[in-house]
Amino acid sequence: MKKEKSSKYWWLITPTYKYAENKKHKLIDSGCTKSDLSKALKNYNSHYLLSSIAICIAASLLIPLGHYLYEGGFYSHPWIKYILGAAVAFISWIFLVSRSIEIFKAFLNDAVEKLDGDEPSSDLKYGQRLRLSYKSYLELIINFASLYYLVPSNFYKDCYQFSSIFEAIYFSGVTITTLGYGDISPTNPILQLLSVFQVLTGFVLIVVCFAIYSSLALGYDKSNK
């Protein structure tokens, strides 16, 4: 099994991808079988989905807590507000944004390798890959919902404030599926770019990966008949 070549600078762009890549290489170096690697990939995918749900729940509790602390005078010192804001921004990047970039890169690379005919390092069937893609698609919706919910209301048109985390999930789902009802619109340039990136990542998973995996699976079935 050959190792994937990757730049050391991926640590800066998506730490979670480099972490997963290093763990994969360690498993390969330890002499694990393709079946072992497949099991590890499925567990990794499930654990991240559960982590995304946990972060989403935490985000839904954070905003009401922030309002309570603000009313109680906890934010009387400006530096406390800046520190908490920086902490939320760092956690959002280190996990939510990083994981979204990882999903985009990992599935796009996998689809390209399948088209190039490269030998896979795992023995995942095409149906299993489709299930992983679907779970990652749900994870993207949840991850971006947490991001949309945590950013300040002035990042949106008319300083729109989400009434609940479920409304943020709705907006994330509408964005990734390109429905674009227009009832909620980001005006901050960074948030606008993140919205476009979410659409691109969803496109990679739905159009590229689903189409390639499905067509290859159909071709494999026909060749075995």
N, C-alpha and C positions, 0 to 999 in steps of 0.2 A: 504494500500500500504506500502510495507516495504522499508526502505531505503537501499541503497547499502552501504556496508562496504568498506571503502577505507582508505589507510594509509595517515597519515598527511604529509608524505614525497612527495606525489604527487605534492605539491606546488613547490617543487624544480625541479621536472622532467618536469612537464607540467602544468604551472599555468592556462592555459586556460581551461584545463579539470576540475581542482578544482573549477574554477569560474562557469563553467556550472553546475557542480554537486551541488554546493551550491544554485544556482538559482533554480535548479530542486527541491531540498529538501524544499526550501522556498515555492515554488508553491504547493507542496504536503501538507506541513504543513498548508497552508492557506485554504485547503479544495477544491482545484480546481478539476474539473472533468478530466477524461481521455482525453476527447475531447479538453479541454483547454490546457492540457500538450502536446498533439499532435500538436496543432497549434503553441505553443511556440517553439517546437523542429524544426518545418518546417521553422519558421521565423529565428530562430538561425542559421540554416543551410544556408539559403539564404543570411543573413547578412554577414556571414563569407566568402561566395563565392564572394560577392561584394567587401568586404574589401581586399581579396586577389588580385582581379583585380586592385583595386586602388593602392595597394602596388607595384604590377608589373609595372604599369604605372609610378609610382614615381621612381622605380628602373631604368627604361629605361631613365629617365631624369637625374638621379643622376650621372651616369658615365660621360656623356658629360659635365655636370656642373663641375665635379671634374677635368676634363682635362682643362677646361677653367680657373678655379681657380689656377691650378698648373702653367699654362702658364703665368698667371697674377702675380705670385709671392706670392700667398696667402699661399702656403705651405713652405715658406722660413723658418719658424720655425718648427722643427720636431715635437714638442709636439702637434701642431695643427693637423698634420696628424694622430698622435696616438689617439688623442681624437675623431676625426671623425671616425676613424677605429673602435674604441671601441664602439662608439654609434651605428654604423651600425651592429656590431656583436651582441650587446645587443638586438637591435630591432629584428634582425633576429632570435635570440633564443627565445625571449619572445613571439613572435607571430608565425613566420613561422615554426620553428622546434617544438615549443610547440603544435601548432595546428595540425601538422602532427602526433605527438605522440598521441594526443587526438583522432584523427580520427581512428588510429590503435586500440587503447584501447577500445574506445566506440563501434565500430562495431564488434570487436572480442568478447567483452563481451555480446553484444546483440545476436550474432549468437549462442554463447554457451548457453545462457539462453533459446533460442528458442529450442535447442536440448534437454535441460534438462527439458523442459516443464514448466518453471517458468511462473507465471502470469505476463504479461507486465504491466508497470505502465501507458502506453498510449494506445490509441485505433488505432494506425497507422496500416493500412492494409499492406499486403506484397508488393503490387504494390507501395504504397507510400514509403515503406522502400527501395525498389529498386531504386526509383527516388532519394531519399536522398543519397544512396550509389553512384549513378552516378554523382550527383552534387559534392559530396566529392571527387570523383575520379578526376574530372576536377580541383577542388580546389588544390589537391595534385600536379597535373602537374604545375599549375600556381605558387604555393608556392615554389616548388623546382626550377622552372625556375628563380624566383627572387633570390634565394640563389646562384644558379650557376652563375648568371649574376653579382652578387655583389662581389664574392670572387676574389682575385687577380689572374692575368693570370698565375703566376708561380705555381698555384695549379693544372695546367693542363700540359699535355705532350707538350713539345716544347713551353711552355709559350703561349698556345693558347688563343687568344682574341676573344670573341664573337663580331660579326659585328653588331648585334642588339639584342633586347630582344626576337625577334621572333626566332632567332637561339637558344637562351637559352631555349625557350619553346619547340622547336624541340628536343633538347638534352634531356630535361626532359621527353618528350613523348616517345622518343626512349628508355630511361632508364627504365621507369615504365612498359613499355610493353615488356621489355627484348629482344628487337630487337638487340641492341648492334652492330651497324654498325662499330664502332671502329674509326670513323673519329675524335671523340673528346674523350679524355681519361683523367680522373682525376688521378693525381699522389700524391696529398697530402693525408695522411692517414685519416684525419678527413673527407675530402670530399669523399673519397672512402667509408668510413663507412656510410655516409649519403646517398650515391648512393645505397648501399646495402639495407639500411633501407627503401628507397623509393620503391624498388622492393618488399620487404616483405609487406609493407603497401598496395601496389597495388594488391599483391597476395591475401591478406586478403579480400579486397573489391570485387575483380573480382571472384576469385575461391571459397572462403569460403562463403562470404555473399550472393553473387548472386546465388550460387548453393543452399544454404540452404533456402533462401527466396523463390526461384522459386519452389523448391521441396515441401516445406511446403504449398505454395499457391496452387500447383497442387493437393496435398493431401487434402487440405481443400475443393477445388471445387468438387473433386470426392465424398467426404463424404456427400456433400449437394445435390448430384444428386439422 
